[in-house]
Amino acid sequence: MHDERRRIEERVERVHTQRVKPAIYAASVPFTVEAWQAPGEPVPFEEAEAAPYTPFAMDTPWGPPWGTTWFRMHGRVPAEWAGRRVEAVIDLGFVGDWPGNQAEALVHLTDGTPLKAVNPLNQYVPVGNPVRGGEVIDYLVEAASNPDILADNFSKVTPLGDVLTAGDKPLYTFRRADLAVLDEEVFHLDLDLQVLRELMVHLGEHEPRRHEILHALDRAMDAVDLDDVSGSATAVREILAPVLARPAHASAHTVSGVGHAHIDSAWLWPIRETKRKTSRTFSNVTALADEYEDFIFACSQAQQYEWVRDNYPQVWERIKKAVEKGQWVPVGGMWVEADGNLPGGEAVARQFVHGKRFFIENFGIETKGVWLPDSFGYNAAYPQLAKLAGNEWFLTQKISWNQTNRFPHHTFWWEGIDGTRIFTHFPPIDTYNARFSGEEMDRAVRNYQEKGAGTRSLAPFGWGDGGGGPTREIMERARRLADLEGSPKVVVEHPDEFFAKARAEYEDAPVWHGELYLELHRATYTSQARTKQGNRRSEHKLREAELWATTAALHAPGYAYPYEKLDRLWKTVLLHQFHDILPGSSIAWVHREAEAEYARVAKELEELTAEAVAALGAGDTRVFNTSPRDRAEVVRTSEGAPAYVEVPANGSAPLAAAEPPHPVTVDGLTLDNGLVRVVVAEDGTLASVRDLVADREVLGDQGNLLRLHTDLPNYWDAWDVDKHYRNRYTDLLDAESVTVVEAAPLVGAVRVERSFGKGSRITQTITVRAGSRRIDFETDIDWHEAEKFLKAGFPIDVRAAHSSAEIQFGHIQRPTHTNTSWEAARFEVSGHRWVHVGEPGYGVAVINDSTYGHDVSRTVREDGGTTTTVRLSLVRAPRIPDPEADQGKHRLTYALLPGATIEDAVAEGYALNLPLRVADAAGAPAPVVSVEGEGVTVEAVKLADDASGDVVVRLYESGGGRARGVLRTGFPLAGAHLTDLLERPLSEAATDGDGVPVTLRPFEVQTLRLAVGRR
């Protein structure tokens, strides 16, 4: 047989694209259109309905960046269309085919009922099937002219990312607003051709099935009447029917399709636009559920449900009906799909608490899985926290983006730092926006690494990132691929069903221990430093407000615990932990608003804490310690004078000056407090740090070396830092001034001022305090660089085999060597409040109050000793998508702690992030809880969410070993229960008077619910 593949394939492509597709709509008549441009921000339907409209013609430009234009459309279905399927077809002037980052609209009836959204791949609105003919169709269409930030593939800087800089030039040209007849037979022919063509080209050239399809398609093209596609469509489909009916091989891989619409809660659009995106996408999804009974849609992010519930009640009612029918499946159980590395441990717990509780209260459904397809790596505490929230499985896809190493599993058990395991799946289709194309189906099978042990994988299908969701075309593809020779089998089903089947056939799946590190997007640990600092501050201020509100509720008559305010503030913080806000990868508008929100949160939490402390009564000045460790340190009084005080963990003490163990002496640029001796060099770096207790030099080279790197990643400026950034740098050694600014028995400080680059300045105050080995670097940065990366380095004279970095409820160890490509790929990593490096018998910690990114490396000196260098990532200067990212002022503090154990690092990490509070209060109540025993760390103290008055305490083992202790209460204890994260009892806990004995395995998290007895 002659090889005519090329001729046939080219013939099929042309006839399909140039004849069949244009014939899908058989006839059309235009709407009469009027327009009204809403001034400023979006307006309610009622306001738009009453607005003055003016005539609007097709091919007219419309829509300034971030604007809203309402279109009033009027049409009449021709009488001769009676009995046919009629749709409204609207093309706003779409650019490309991605629904999420451009023009999109929500179509309403004139009474305000939302019908359906339109976007590039979903331009229709059903009118009737069949229609009577003669019906009058009136719509009000809310169209958003969101700019295409993705234009030029993120290669150009754009001012469009903020309404303040975007200008007002119209972005789109309206192309079409018609009533049209859908030719259903041509519609289905189009899908037949799509599926067969794509299957064919992804089969091997040696496969008989490929040639069978090829020749069937050739015969089908002979049957197409190019002058009457509609009239010949049935005959063409009959020719294709036999090849579409051939069943899949018995051993064919099974793809479990789950409808999905990934909607970033903010990214290349602000939060206000996401609220509208949810209404558009969810309208489309509920409409599709009405059309396809076999359709199942999984949707995460309780926050987005709440937006729809509060702003689009009619859409909310449709969602509830779809949930009742089993077509809409709440998943994920988190408030938002949060970043996987940066939120603190308690914040991750609250993501689950607020997310799962929302679904329970609103739908009576407890979600079973963690749905996080798009975060930039996943911390090693997730398995335990997920299980404590009642989850059974974990799903993500992002690790397929690894830059260097291919992850070895698609289905596996993920083991966290405490030993908890959760059944985990990575869809080998390598996307959470699947549409069942031939390429995707081929990739799902080819990629799948569990062949021979597992037979199935999951595919979230539907357009996403900016929403859109599944379409009828995708559902039709799924139906054709349900049992088709040459393709994996597609079954649309609930994700719980997939995980149950996958686990049943592969119970002995391999185990991956530790973090799921994404070998990409490493700059998300640093970009938009003010957003990250706002998160860190908020997390700690929430802890503080809850602790002192609980104290006041137990001891101050008449004080009312602020349940609703704390709930609202937590949800605000949780929202901003979304995986494109907290990582710093959103447009300028998003981060501008985030900074303002964090300022409002801080102000309100300060007020709540002050109210709680004041409720204890006016009187003597006291010092309040929110951290879980006793503290003896220098505090500033309200007048600014230093005082050395001793304060118990989670408690308070009078502001009574105690005697420090050794005064601070200042000799030139040398600061000495009897524990450490710090020598500041003339260039402002540290020439020496001497640990006077251990009698050893801490540094192996210049300490606190500020290094400015050139930073131009290959792609994705705000997301990525590539290893080549290390090759070009400038050390900031030209200090304008190095001056002693404080020389007192309690405090010694040296100020270093530098200017560099394009008008940037750094002012650092290096401080040593009486009684403390901690050396603080209070840092003010006025940053005006572009495409630069600022690091602060501490070369430490220890031979460390690994570094330890704090993560959620514990810490993780990472090798300091680069023996394999896996270690080499971790050239930038994340941590929370501290990083520790050490050798047997001696360690040093680097502590911070708002920094997450860092790197650790080691070199061998000429004297044969090893220097292990810890460098904190302070600030970056990416220009895409926010051209002004990180510009301006930053204030942060980091610290060096010589002679530190892990326990010291834990204690000082809390101390730096939870400064002592000085306030007037007459009451001196005992701490709500205190701990007897090492290694037991109290993370949260609050009243139970059900307003029962019970006290809830979250604690964990922080050192990596076993811990025993007793949790003592400062109130009469009437009973105790061990609970899950949602404060539901798991078992009764033993009590001993006012104490609860506690036993913890390494890094174990426990939640105790304590009943308050009568006094």
Order of alpha helices (4+ residues) and beta strands (2+ residues): alpha-beta-beta-alpha-beta-beta-beta-beta-beta-beta-beta-beta-beta-beta-alpha-alpha-alpha-beta-alpha-beta-alpha-alpha-beta-alpha-beta-alpha-beta-beta-beta-alpha-beta-alpha-beta-alpha-beta-alpha-alpha-alpha-beta-beta-beta-beta-beta-beta-beta-beta-beta-beta-beta-beta-beta-beta-beta-beta-beta-beta-alpha-beta-beta-beta-beta-beta-beta-alpha-beta-beta-beta-beta-beta-beta-beta-beta-beta
